[in-house]
């Protein structure tokens, strides 16, 4: 089973390497993390240095959430339009 690491831990490792200039290989060995894993974290960190923040939502996830919310609002709007039409005919 693959080991999982917390976002705080990933951010700390990336800051050690990218900000403080520590060696990638030495840092990976020191913390017993596979080198490829650390390289993947650094790639993500270099693209967006907030990617390991606890409340971070990627742009793709944000778009998906907004699309879902938009769909629900459209459905609600359609129901309300039908209700207005129905009650207008009642009078």
C-alpha positions as a Markdown table, in Angstrom:
| # | Residue | x | y | z |
|---|---|---|---|---|
| 1 | Unk | 0.0 | 0.0 | 0.0 |
| 2 | Unk | 1.3 | 3.4 | -0.9 |
| 3 | Unk | 2.2 | 5.8 | 1.9 |
| 4 | Unk | 0.3 | 9.0 | 2.1 |
| 5 | Unk | 1.8 | 12.3 | 3.2 |
| 6 | Unk | 0.0 | 15.3 | 4.7 |
| 7 | Unk | -0.1 | 18.6 | 2.8 |
| 8 | Unk | 1.9 | 20.3 | 5.5 |
| 9 | Unk | 4.6 | 17.7 | 5.2 |
| 10 | Unk | 4.7 | 18.1 | 1.4 |
| 11 | Unk | 4.8 | 21.8 | 1.6 |
| 12 | Unk | 7.7 | 21.7 | 4.2 |
| 13 | Unk | 9.7 | 19.4 | 1.9 |
| 14 | Unk | 9.2 | 21.6 | -1.1 |
| 15 | Unk | 10.1 | 24.7 | 0.8 |
| 16 | Unk | 13.3 | 23.0 | 2.1 |
| 17 | Unk | 14.3 | 22.3 | -1.5 |
| 18 | Unk | 12.9 | 25.2 | -3.5 |
| 19 | Unk | 13.2 | 28.1 | -1.0 |
| 20 | Unk | 16.1 | 27.1 | 1.2 |
| 21 | Unk | 18.1 | 25.3 | -1.6 |
| 22 | Unk | 18.5 | 21.9 | 0.0 |
| 23 | Unk | 19.5 | 19.0 | -2.3 |
| 24 | Unk | 16.5 | 17.1 | -3.6 |
| 25 | Unk | 18.3 | 13.7 | -3.3 |
| 26 | Unk | 19.6 | 14.4 | 0.2 |
| 27 | Unk | 16.2 | 15.6 | 1.4 |
| 28 | Unk | 14.4 | 12.6 | -0.1 |
| 29 | Unk | 16.9 | 10.2 | 1.6 |
| 30 | Unk | 16.8 | 12.1 | 4.9 |
| 31 | Unk | 13.0 | 11.8 | 5.1 |
| 32 | Unk | 12.8 | 8.3 | 3.5 |
| 33 | Unk | 10.7 | 9.5 | 0.6 |
| 34 | Unk | 11.1 | 8.1 | -2.9 |
| 35 | Unk | 12.9 | 10.6 | -5.1 |
| 36 | Unk | 10.3 | 10.5 | -7.9 |
| 37 | Unk | 7.6 | 11.4 | -5.3 |
| 38 | Unk | 9.6 | 14.4 | -4.2 |
| 39 | Unk | 10.2 | 15.4 | -7.8 |
| 40 | Unk | 6.4 | 15.3 | -8.4 |
| 41 | Unk | 5.8 | 17.5 | -5.4 |
| 42 | Unk | 8.4 | 20.0 | -6.5 |
| 43 | Unk | 6.8 | 20.1 | -10.0 |
| 44 | Unk | 3.4 | 20.8 | -8.5 |
| 45 | Unk | 4.9 | 23.3 | -6.1 |
| 46 | Unk | 6.7 | 25.2 | -8.9 |
| 47 | Unk | 3.4 | 25.4 | -10.9 |
| 48 | Unk | 1.5 | 26.8 | -7.9 |
| 49 | Unk | 3.2 | 27.2 | -4.5 |
| 50 | Unk | -0.2 | 27.2 | -2.7 |
| 51 | Unk | -1.0 | 23.7 | -4.0 |
| 52 | Unk | -0.3 | 22.1 | -0.6 |
| 53 | Unk | -2.2 | 24.6 | 1.5 |
| 54 | Unk | -4.9 | 22.9 | 3.6 |
| 55 | Unk | -7.9 | 24.7 | 1.9 |
| 56 | Unk | -6.4 | 24.6 | -1.6 |
| 57 | Unk | -8.8 | 23.7 | -4.4 |
| 58 | Unk | -7.2 | 23.2 | -7.8 |
| 59 | Unk | -8.6 | 25.2 | -10.7 |
| 60 | Unk | -10.0 | 22.0 | -12.3 |
| 61 | Unk | -11.8 | 21.0 | -9.0 |
| 62 | Unk | -13.1 | 24.6 | -8.7 |
| 63 | Unk | -14.5 | 24.5 | -12.2 |
| 64 | Unk | -16.2 | 21.2 | -11.6 |
| 65 | Unk | -17.7 | 22.5 | -8.4 |
| 66 | Unk | -19.0 | 25.6 | -10.1 |
| 67 | Unk | -20.4 | 23.6 | -13.0 |
| 68 | Unk | -22.3 | 21.4 | -10.6 |
| 69 | Unk | -23.6 | 24.4 | -8.7 |
| 70 | Unk | -24.6 | 26.1 | -12.0 |
| 71 | Unk | -26.5 | 23.0 | -13.0 |
| 72 | Unk | -28.4 | 22.8 | -9.7 |
| 73 | Unk | -29.3 | 26.6 | -9.9 |
| 74 | Unk | -30.6 | 26.2 | -13.5 |
| 75 | Unk | -32.8 | 23.3 | -12.4 |
| 76 | Unk | -34.1 | 25.3 | -9.4 |
| 77 | Unk | -34.8 | 28.3 | -11.7 |
| 78 | Unk | -36.7 | 26.1 | -14.2 |
| 79 | Unk | -38.9 | 24.7 | -11.3 |
| 80 | Unk | -39.6 | 28.2 | -10.1 |
| 81 | Unk | -40.5 | 29.4 | -13.6 |
| 82 | Unk | -43.0 | 26.5 | -13.9 |
| 83 | Unk | -44.4 | 27.3 | -10.4 |
| 84 | Unk | -44.9 | 30.9 | -11.3 |
| 85 | Unk | -46.7 | 29.9 | -14.5 |
| 86 | Unk | -48.9 | 27.4 | -12.7 |
| 87 | Unk | -49.9 | 29.9 | -10.0 |
| 88 | Unk | -50.5 | 32.7 | -12.5 |
| 89 | Unk | -53.1 | 30.5 | -14.3 |
| 90 | Unk | -54.9 | 29.7 | -11.0 |
| 91 | Unk | -56.0 | 33.3 | -10.5 |
